[in-house]
Amino acid sequence: MAKSPLGLPSSLSFDNYVAVVEKTPVFQSFLNTAIVTVFGVGFMVMIGALAAYGMIQKRSRFTSVVGMLLMVAFVIPSQATLIPLYQMEASLGLVNSLLGLIVMYLGGAVFCYFLIVGYMRKLPTEIFEAARLDGASPLRIFWAIVLPLIRPILVTVIVFQTMWVWNDFLYPNVFISSSSKRTIVLQVYNAVGQFTTNWPQFMTLTVIALIPVVIFFILCQRWIVSGLAAGSVKG
């Protein structure tokens, strides 16, 4: 790197990957990241979808005010609320735990709501009215009718939020202190010291952390454009 930063390697070697696996808890960090990502994104998407469904079904002055409050919450940067959030999690005993980290990511449900509600507005209301006449409850309509119809935007939201949670550094760095509970991104950062940087370990961990999310994005990228395009217009 020092002699030729843009030069190609002289030989193919996987020694750095073997060393990283032997010296760092990569598999534990992968498991921690997977747990936080799966549960965090799952709850975010479900909360956002339910909120959007409630806003569409019960249009009133109250829901309009709630929508405005959600908009205000959406534009407030997360960095501005770190101190009170940390105090709240500390009072509940959730600091330095995967559960506390999952709870922190639930704030991303606001982003899910704004994407999903735009898609739901294009759904024909006649379907809901017919289901009500058949005796279906609101939750039954949501599970059996709404969720299958909004599948494209759900996949789009899942892709966006998965990439955010998997690659996030801010929340794990603030709320996780135990080495056994670090995410894969924190393991990458751990290779950077105060005075020196272990570049082989840093670059190797970076590749290991990026491979799963790149594969996930490639497999789901066709849903991103279709979901956003379908939710951007009405009718």
ChimeraX attribute file (.defattr): number of C-alpha atoms within 10 A of each C-alpha:
attribute: neighborCount
match mode: 1-to-1
recipient: residues
	/A:1	10
	/A:2	5
	/A:3	6
	/A:4	8
	/A:5	7
	/A:6	8
	/A:7	8
	/A:8	8
	/A:9	9
	/A:10	6
	/A:11	5
	/A:12	6
	/A:13	9
	/A:14	8
	/A:15	10
	/A:16	15
	/A:17	17
	/A:18	11
	/A:19	13
	/A:20	17
	/A:21	12
	/A:22	10
	/A:23	10
	/A:24	16
	/A:25	16
	/A:26	20
	/A:27	12
	/A:28	16
	/A:29	21
	/A:30	20
	/A:31	15
	/A:32	17
	/A:33	23
	/A:34	17
	/A:35	16
	/A:36	23
	/A:37	22
	/A:38	16
	/A:39	15
	/A:40	25
	/A:41	28
	/A:42	16
	/A:43	18
	/A:44	25
	/A:45	24
	/A:46	16
	/A:47	19
	/A:48	25
	/A:49	26
	/A:50	17
	/A:51	19
	/A:52	23
	/A:53	22
	/A:54	15
	/A:55	20
	/A:56	17
	/A:57	13
	/A:58	11
	/A:59	10
	/A:60	11
	/A:61	9
	/A:62	11
	/A:63	15
	/A:64	13
	/A:65	11
	/A:66	13
	/A:67	18
	/A:68	12
	/A:69	11
	/A:70	15
	/A:71	14
	/A:72	10
	/A:73	14
	/A:74	16
	/A:75	8
	/A:76	10
	/A:77	9
	/A:78	14
	/A:79	9
	/A:80	9
	/A:81	10
	/A:82	16
	/A:83	10
	/A:84	10
	/A:85	14
	/A:86	18
	/A:87	12
	/A:88	13
	/A:89	18
	/A:90	14
	/A:91	10
	/A:92	10
	/A:93	11
	/A:94	19
	/A:95	19
	/A:96	20
	/A:97	17
	/A:98	21
	/A:99	14
	/A:100	20
	/A:101	21
	/A:102	22
	/A:103	16
	/A:104	19
	/A:105	20
	/A:106	18
	/A:107	17
	/A:108	21
	/A:109	23
	/A:110	22
	/A:111	19
	/A:112	26
	/A:113	25
	/A:114	18
	/A:115	21
	/A:116	28
	/A:117	22
	/A:118	19
	/A:119	24
	/A:120	22
	/A:121	19
	/A:122	15
	/A:123	16
	/A:124	10
	/A:125	12
	/A:126	9
	/A:127	12
	/A:128	18
	/A:129	13
	/A:130	11
	/A:131	16
	/A:132	14
	/A:133	9
	/A:134	9
	/A:135	11
	/A:136	15
	/A:137	11
	/A:138	14
	/A:139	12
	/A:140	13
	/A:141	18
	/A:142	18
	/A:143	10
	/A:144	12
	/A:145	14
	/A:146	18
	/A:147	18
	/A:148	11
	/A:149	14
	/A:150	20
	/A:151	14
	/A:152	23
	/A:153	27
	/A:154	23
	/A:155	19
	/A:156	23
	/A:157	25
	/A:158	20
	/A:159	20
	/A:160	15
	/A:161	23
	/A:162	22
	/A:163	18
	/A:164	16
	/A:165	21
	/A:166	22
	/A:167	18
	/A:168	16
	/A:169	16
	/A:170	13
	/A:171	17
	/A:172	23
	/A:173	15
	/A:174	14
	/A:175	22
	/A:176	20
	/A:177	14
	/A:178	9
	/A:179	15
	/A:180	11
	/A:181	19
	/A:182	26
	/A:183	29
	/A:184	29
	/A:185	23
	/A:186	21
	/A:187	21
	/A:188	20
	/A:189	15
	/A:190	17
	/A:191	18
	/A:192	14
	/A:193	9
	/A:194	6
	/A:195	5
	/A:196	8
	/A:197	13
	/A:198	11
	/A:199	12
	/A:200	16
	/A:201	20
	/A:202	18
	/A:203	15
	/A:204	18
	/A:205	25
	/A:206	16
	/A:207	12
	/A:208	17
	/A:209	22
	/A:210	15
	/A:211	11
	/A:212	13
	/A:213	17
	/A:214	12
	/A:215	11
	/A:216	13
	/A:217	17
	/A:218	9
	/A:219	11
	/A:220	15
	/A:221	14
	/A:222	13
	/A:223	19
	/A:224	19
	/A:225	14
	/A:226	14
	/A:227	21
	/A:228	18
	/A:229	13
	/A:230	16
	/A:231	21
	/A:232	12
	/A:233	11
	/A:234	11
	/A:235	8
